[in-house]
Amino acid sequence: MGDRWQEFTKEMVGNDEDAVKEQVYSRLGSKHRVKRPKIRISEVKEIPLEDVSDPITRYRLEDEKTERKVKRKKRIKKGE
């Protein structure tokens, strides 16, 4: 590979765009020893759950969705 640019997509879970970018920099740096100046992120966008192809990312998103529902139920019960 060397000095050539390689295009790819990565599915990540994050609260906002900056958090997702930070995860990409961190993971590529730790797994592939790529320095941040050598990484270009051209786009960050939210995709629907049914379009997620990575099983780990899908699991985390489904788990977060369930967790939010549980928290909402707990808030309602406390107010009663």
C-alpha positions in Angstrom: 0.0 0.0 0.0 2.7 2.5 1.0 1.8 6.0 -0.2 -1.4 5.3 -1.9 -4.8 6.4 -0.6 -7.3 3.6 0.1 -11.0 4.4 0.3 -13.2 2.5 2.8 -16.3 3.0 4.9 -16.6 2.3 8.6 -19.8 2.0 10.7 -19.4 3.5 14.1 -21.7 4.3 17.0 -21.3 7.8 18.6 -23.2 10.6 20.1 -22.1 13.2 17.6 -19.9 13.7 14.5 -16.8 14.6 16.5 -17.1 11.5 18.7 -17.3 9.3 15.6 -14.3 11.0 14.0 -12.3 10.5 17.2 -13.2 6.8 17.2 -12.0 6.4 13.6 -8.7 8.2 14.3 -8.2 6.1 17.4 -9.0 2.7 15.9 -7.0 3.2 12.7 -4.1 4.5 14.7 -4.1 1.6 17.1 -4.8 -1.2 14.7 -2.9 -0.1 11.6 -0.4 2.5 13.0 -1.8 5.2 10.8 -1.1 8.8 12.0 -4.0 11.3 12.1 -2.6 13.5 9.3 -2.6 10.5 7.0 -6.4 10.0 7.6 -9.0 11.9 5.5 -12.6 11.6 6.6 -14.7 12.8 3.7 -18.2 12.3 5.2 -19.9 11.3 8.4 -23.6 10.5 8.1 -26.3 8.8 10.1 -27.7 5.7 8.6 -30.9 3.8 9.5 -30.6 0.7 11.7 -31.8 -1.5 8.9 -28.9 -0.4 6.6 -26.2 -1.2 9.2 -24.2 -4.2 7.9 -21.7 -4.6 10.7 -23.2 -7.1 13.3 -21.3 -5.5 16.3 -22.5 -2.0 15.4 -26.0 -3.3 14.9 -25.9 -5.0 18.3 -24.7 -1.8 20.0 -27.4 0.3 18.3 -30.2 -2.1 19.2 -28.8 -2.3 22.8 -28.8 1.5 23.1 -32.3 1.7 21.8 -33.5 -0.8 24.4 -31.6 1.0 27.1 -33.2 4.3 26.3 -36.7 2.7 26.5 -35.8 1.3 29.9 -34.6 4.7 31.2 -37.8 6.4 30.0 -39.9 3.8 31.8 -37.9 4.4 35.0 -38.4 8.2 34.7 -42.1 7.7 34.3 -42.3 5.4 37.4 -40.4 7.9 39.5 -42.8 10.7 38.7 -45.9 8.7 39.6 
